[in-house]
Amino acid sequence: MKIKAIHLLSKYNFLLAQLVQRDFKTRYRRSILGILWSLLNPLLIMVVQYLVFSTLFRFDIPNYSVYLLSGIVIFNYMTEATSQSMTCIIQNASLINKVYVPKFIYPFSRVLSSGVNFLFSLLALYLVIIATGMSITYSHIAMLFAIACLFLFICGISFMLSSIMVFFRDTQFLYSIIITIWTYLTPIFYPESILPKYMLYILKFNPMYHFIRFIRFIILSGGIPDLKAWVFCLLFALVSFVLGVLVFNKTQEKFILYL
Amino acid sequence: MIDIKNVSMNFRLANDRILSLKEYVIKRVSNKLTYKHFHALSDVSFSIQKGEVIGIIGNNGAGKSTLLKIISGILTPTKGNVKVSGNIAPMLELGAGFDMDLTARENIFLNGAILGYSKQYLTEKFSEIVDFSELNDFLDVPIRNFSSGMIMRLAFSIATLVDPDILIVDEILSVGDAKFQKKSAKRMFELMSGGTTVIMVSHSIEQIRQMCSRVIWLEKGSIRMIGNSIEVCKAYLSEQTDAPSSSVSNNSYTENLYSPTQITKIDNQYFIVDCWHHRVIYNPNISDSISSWTILCDNVHTPHSIASDGELLILDDTGNNAVQVYKKKLQTYEFSQTIRNIGYQPNKIIYDKDKELFYGISASSQQLFVLKNNNGEVEIDNVVRLDYLKNSYVRSISLIESKLYFVSGPGEILVANTEDMSFNLINKYPVPFELQGMNDLIKIDSYYYISVYQDGSGNIAPKLVRTKDLNLLGVNYEDLYDKLQMKGVPYNFSQIEDRVYVTEIDSYSSIRSFKLVEDEIYDIQVHYNIGAADDTSIHRRGYS
């Protein structure tokens, strides 16, 4: 299974590269600022939210701008990649009807192209980190682990959503509601300390909370998170990924009947 | 190459197509969810060899698309085995696999990647693809600004220029303008003769019959008939047009000719190649009615010419990419051999008395084949692809003063050397646009006579002209079309005894002849004045 997947990836890596390039080129092709948008977008959101919320939480959170931006960048990657992947199978219906290409390529390429975007946002984050005079320590290497886990988690969700979407076209409306709720249930712009105790308990089941917390801990305190944080990240990533692959594999043969 | 064994495909489809979660939950709860089972294919088996051109016909819902999808691996059959070796290139419908925001250059790579080709391979083929699609000037323009014809040209070029092992064509598209259509048809022929396996689905039976070597007729998910394209198409058509065709009297086409492409005299018999009736007939006398002529064969596919060395008759079987050999037996002729592997659409065969060899030309693959009578058995002496013919459709060859003349296809009359059998190019005569689609060329006395089907862009524009010097063709020639009272398309010339015969084809079928005395035309006669084809002839040809 693992060997087969690697074999497929090497066989289709040119296609994958082409699809990612396509997504990336078409996104900014007709805009003057082009790729700069990937940098500017999270920064602008941060500025707006900063202006609104900084008066509310200023005294609770040191380096509020970095706190805010790190949350936005990570959460945005998740929402963007999953919403893009959700529609990819139905958007490529005409191709899927004609050419045999392993279908996971389609959502996977969307996660990758959003990932490129995510890297630019990360760049913006680091600019802000440097601008605010925070130090960058060796512990930042541990970020790679969190990003890898985040990537797996997003792949899983994307596989699931893209296959469910084929059968139920109203999934996207449902999902946009879920995303809104999810945004508020994740401490992106507020500190978790303002939540009541039972909410903190619920928060433990929110995977995005763990990824964001892991990364924030590294950036804000410059230390390495404790073992529990590592385990949680890995656990959520694997559960999502395995579930996503299972759902996608089980349903992909039926896609064509519903396209 | 492709092996399909006992393949069945069942679908379970909800009676209502439910595409929303809300509906699904409501139906589920109220128990209104019913499914029906649908057998798209049941127990289908066949195999396809490398290089075959297979047509799939059948009514809507017969399972054609399902079968194509199973072959290309998009659908997995419920039961049975599918074995396919080689890469498959589907001809994508307009725009599928293209991104409108990307340029033509970027789309070539994207589309190529989707079809499964590597970057290196596409880089190699890139300029070829661009040249063929004639989009050199628009390479860096986003294709959203292209016309649909331009996009289709690009799609066609990508699908066909990468030399796929298996090409799947779902409804042949008429791509671009008349000129490009001609070019793309030629490319298809090239692929087919170059060993690409082609599987095509079309509602145009005529196209299928012309292009395919074998046809699969699907009916309600099973194979109704499989075999030779003429037979299957005939059976299919006769079922389709059951009611109207039975009202027409039987076999009356045998009383007529339909596009006779050649008349010749062998021994004491006149032979007529009755091309669009798919038969060859003979008779000792040219004044008897056609229905009394003897049938040499009527199982061939659009034959064009026949040649003899006195012992054997060799006849091109254009539609089946073969030649048929007949042997003289007392007063009749007996079938003896089928020769294949001589190229695509052999269109003309001639006999060289001096060398005791037969020459033939395969019109679509530009191959010259040389056949030899070895004690009553025909052997292939040589098959050579002539690069100087480029990709043009060369209908005919003539032997004039021991040199081989190729009539205009590539915009020139080309002359090759037969002395050392090298067929090296020794001369060429440029041909003006209006004469480029030539049928035949013959030299009688001091004139070269030329019959023309189409002009240089493929539009039918019949002509019959003569000139004393082929070098002057671009400057001046004498037009004989009206003088001979032609109404259709002049095709083949033959000199039989003291008369010159011209066959007339397509919109008006007839055979005319005249006498030449010191280059003056006398005594014009019409031997079989058939005119436009009637229903039985059209039906025999295969039009639906």
Chai-1 contact restraints between the chains, C-beta under 6 A:
chainA,res_idxA,chainB,res_idxB,connection_type,confidence,min_distance_angstrom,max_distance_angstrom,comment,restraint_id
A,F14,B,A113,contact,1.0,0.0,6.0,A-B,restraint_1
A,F14,B,S118,contact,1.0,0.0,6.0,A-B,restraint_2
A,F14,B,K119,contact,1.0,0.0,6.0,A-B,restraint_3
A,L15,B,A113,contact,1.0,0.0,6.0,A-B,restraint_4
A,Q18,B,F109,contact,1.0,0.0,6.0,A-B,restraint_5
A,Q18,B,L110,contact,1.0,0.0,6.0,A-B,restraint_6
A,Q18,B,A113,contact,1.0,0.0,6.0,A-B,restraint_7
A,R22,B,D99,contact,1.0,0.0,6.0,A-B,restraint_8
A,R22,B,L110,contact,1.0,0.0,6.0,A-B,restraint_9
A,T26,B,D101,contact,1.0,0.0,6.0,A-B,restraint_10
A,R29,B,D101,contact,1.0,0.0,6.0,A-B,restraint_11
A,S94,B,A96,contact,1.0,0.0,6.0,A-B,restraint_12
A,L95,B,A96,contact,1.0,0.0,6.0,A-B,restraint_13
A,L95,B,G97,contact,1.0,0.0,6.0,A-B,restraint_14
A,K98,B,P90,contact,1.0,0.0,6.0,A-B,restraint_15
A,K98,B,L92,contact,1.0,0.0,6.0,A-B,restraint_16
A,V99,B,P90,contact,1.0,0.0,6.0,A-B,restraint_17
A,V99,B,I114,contact,1.0,0.0,6.0,A-B,restraint_18
A,Y100,B,S72,contact,1.0,0.0,6.0,A-B,restraint_19
A,Y100,B,G73,contact,1.0,0.0,6.0,A-B,restraint_20
A,Y100,B,I74,contact,1.0,0.0,6.0,A-B,restraint_21
A,F168,B,S20,contact,1.0,0.0,6.0,A-B,restraint_22
A,F168,B,L21,contact,1.0,0.0,6.0,A-B,restraint_23
A,R169,B,L19,contact,1.0,0.0,6.0,A-B,restraint_24
A,R169,B,S20,contact,1.0,0.0,6.0,A-B,restraint_25
A,D170,B,S20,contact,1.0,0.0,6.0,A-B,restraint_26
A,D170,B,L21,contact,1.0,0.0,6.0,A-B,restraint_27
A,D170,B,K22,contact,1.0,0.0,6.0,A-B,restraint_28
A,E253,B,T76,contact,1.0,0.0,6.0,A-B,restraint_29
